[in-house]
Amino acid sequence: MKTLAILGGTGKEGAGLAMRWALKGYRVIIGSRAAEKAERRAREMNAELGDQFLTGLANEEAAAAADIVILSVPYSAHAPTLRGVKDHCQGKILVDLTVPLKPPEIMSVNLPEGSAAALEAQALLGDAVTVVAAFQNVSAVKLKQLDRDVDCDVLVCADDADAKAAVVELVAAAGMRGIDAGPLKNAVAAESLTPILLHINRAYKVKGAGIRITGLDTPV
Ligand SMILES: NC(=O)c1ccc[n+]([C@@H]2O[C@H](COP(=O)([O-])OP(=O)(O)OC[C@H]3O[C@@H](n4cnc5c(N)ncnc54)[C@H](OP(=O)(O)O)[C@@H]3O)[C@@H](O)[C@H]2O)c1
């Protein structure tokens, strides 16, 4: 089984994914700016899961120990976090689930300077890292409901077919359907759907609006 490091796994979105993958047998490392915080959150998640599934490390050590690195931090922390782990990600897949929101306008699409957070990640990390964009449209609230599948498809965008397939597999392990959504530059659209979902949450007074792709033979 692969080792996954979730940078920012101490937060809302990363924690749900971490516990789901741990339950499926992946070795999961919670990453944080502070090793003690990562260790504490890993202990809390282990207590919730009832076993010693997860460990915690500082982001740099977590990335170094992983086969696949997952980045789960707010957009304001995106570039600084990537700069800190760049050397430890070379030759690996980095899954970017960052949405380039611009608080307080989180219900409006914000296109960052590099068009998408995932494209910015690729430019910053260099060609030896394969960036895959995924999970931007999945609500943390739904992810935390560990006893059920998540009612949301996951658009997976990448320029490398093998890396995309590996992440579609991770999506399934976390209880969702991963959809090949084309090249990494399509992350512009995937990232832009999230502010729309946040608007829908407010307009319809719900917490976890998601997306479904229709017309496919692949079962949900
Ligand atoms: N929440 C959702 O429902 C949801 C849904 C889809 C996509 N997303 C995307 O997923 C990413 C993570 O979301 P989240 O809700 O999990 O965020 P979060 O809980 O606010 O933050 C996640 C982690 O990022 C680190 N962090 C926060 N501020 C930072 C800063 N200024 N500098 C460096 N690190 C910082 C913290 O880890 P340490 O303090 O341990 O370093 C924190 O625990 C975001 O890009 C978000 O848009 C979220």
The ligand as a Tripos MOL2 file, in Angstrom:
@<TRIPOS>MOLECULE
LIG
   48    52     1     0     0
SMALL
NO_CHARGES

@<TRIPOS>ATOM
      1 N1        -13.4810   22.7610    3.6330 N.am      1 LIG1
      2 C1        -14.0900   22.3180    2.5500 C.2       1 LIG1
      3 O1        -15.2880   21.9210    2.5940 O.2       1 LIG1
      4 C2        -13.3560   22.2760    1.2350 C.ar      1 LIG1
      5 C3        -14.0000   21.6920    0.1320 C.ar      1 LIG1
      6 C4        -13.3100   21.6040   -1.0810 C.ar      1 LIG1
      7 C5        -12.0300   22.1310   -1.1940 C.ar      1 LIG1
      8 N2        -11.4480   22.7230   -0.1060 N.ar      1 LIG1
      9 C6        -10.1110   23.2830   -0.2800 C.3       1 LIG1
     10 O2         -9.2250   22.4980    0.4650 O.3       1 LIG1
     11 C7         -8.1750   23.3180    1.0050 C.3       1 LIG1
     12 C8         -8.1400   23.1120    2.5050 C.3       1 LIG1
     13 O3         -9.3810   23.5080    3.0370 O.3       1 LIG1
     14 P1         -9.7100   23.3900    4.5970 P.3       1 LIG1
     15 O4        -11.1250   23.7860    4.7520 O.co2     1 LIG1
     16 O5         -9.2370   22.0930    5.0980 O.co2     1 LIG1
     17 O6         -8.7720   24.5540    5.1760 O.3       1 LIG1
     18 P2         -8.3820   24.8510    6.6820 P.3       1 LIG1
     19 O7         -8.9950   23.8410    7.5930 O.co2     1 LIG1
     20 O8         -8.6730   26.2890    6.9340 O.co2     1 LIG1
     21 O9         -6.7880   24.7330    6.6430 O.3       1 LIG1
     22 C9         -6.1390   23.5120    6.4160 C.3       1 LIG1
     23 C10        -4.7590   23.5710    7.0110 C.3       1 LIG1
     24 O10        -3.9690   24.4960    6.2830 O.3       1 LIG1
     25 C11        -2.9710   25.0190    7.1600 C.3       1 LIG1
     26 N3         -3.0040   26.4940    7.0890 N.ar      1 LIG1
     27 C12        -4.0490   27.2940    7.3620 C.ar      1 LIG1
     28 N4         -3.7010   28.5940    7.2000 N.ar      1 LIG1
     29 C13        -2.4180   28.5840    6.8270 C.ar      1 LIG1
     30 C14        -1.4930   29.6060    6.5170 C.ar      1 LIG1
     31 N5         -1.8300   30.8970    6.5320 N.pl3     1 LIG1
     32 N6         -0.2290   29.2330    6.1630 N.ar      1 LIG1
     33 C15         0.1250   27.9440    6.1180 C.ar      1 LIG1
     34 N7         -0.7200   26.9140    6.4080 N.ar      1 LIG1
     35 C16        -1.9810   27.2500    6.7580 C.ar      1 LIG1
     36 C17        -3.3210   24.5970    8.5680 C.3       1 LIG1
     37 O11        -2.4540   23.5360    8.9080 O.3       1 LIG1
     38 P3         -1.2850   23.6930   10.0090 P.3       1 LIG1
     39 O12        -1.6460   24.8480   10.9050 O.co2     1 LIG1
     40 O13        -1.3640   22.3960   10.7050 O.co2     1 LIG1
     41 O14        -0.0500   23.9150    9.2290 O.co2     1 LIG1
     42 C18        -4.7380   24.0980    8.4390 C.3       1 LIG1
     43 O15        -5.0600   23.0840    9.3690 O.3       1 LIG1
     44 C19        -8.5080   24.7590    0.6080 C.3       1 LIG1
     45 O16        -7.7760   25.1350   -0.5210 O.3       1 LIG1
     46 C20        -9.9930   24.6970    0.2930 C.3       1 LIG1
     47 O17       -10.3930   25.6690   -0.6470 O.3       1 LIG1
     48 C21       -12.0710   22.8000    1.1010 C.ar      1 LIG1
@<TRIPOS>BOND
     1     1     2 1
     2     2     3 2
     3     2     4 1
     4     4     5 ar
     5     4    48 ar
     6     5     6 ar
     7     6     7 ar
     8     7     8 ar
     9     8     9 1
    10     8    48 ar
    11     9    10 1
    12     9    46 1
    13    10    11 1
    14    11    12 1
    15    11    44 1
    16    12    13 1
    17    13    14 1
    18    14    15 2
    19    14    16 1
    20    14    17 1
    21    17    18 1
    22    18    19 2
    23    18    20 1
    24    18    21 1
    25    21    22 1
    26    22    23 1
    27    23    24 1
    28    23    42 1
    29    24    25 1
    30    25    26 1
    31    25    36 1
    32    26    27 ar
    33    26    35 ar
    34    27    28 ar
    35    28    29 ar
    36    29    30 ar
    37    29    35 ar
    38    30    31 1
    39    30    32 ar
    40    32    33 ar
    41    33    34 ar
    42    34    35 ar
    43    36    37 1
    44    36    42 1
    45    37    38 1
    46    38    39 2
    47    38    40 1
    48    38    41 1
    49    42    43 1
    50    44    45 1
    51    44    46 1
    52    46    47 1
@<TRIPOS>SUBSTRUCTURE
     1 LIG1         1 GROUP 0 **** ****
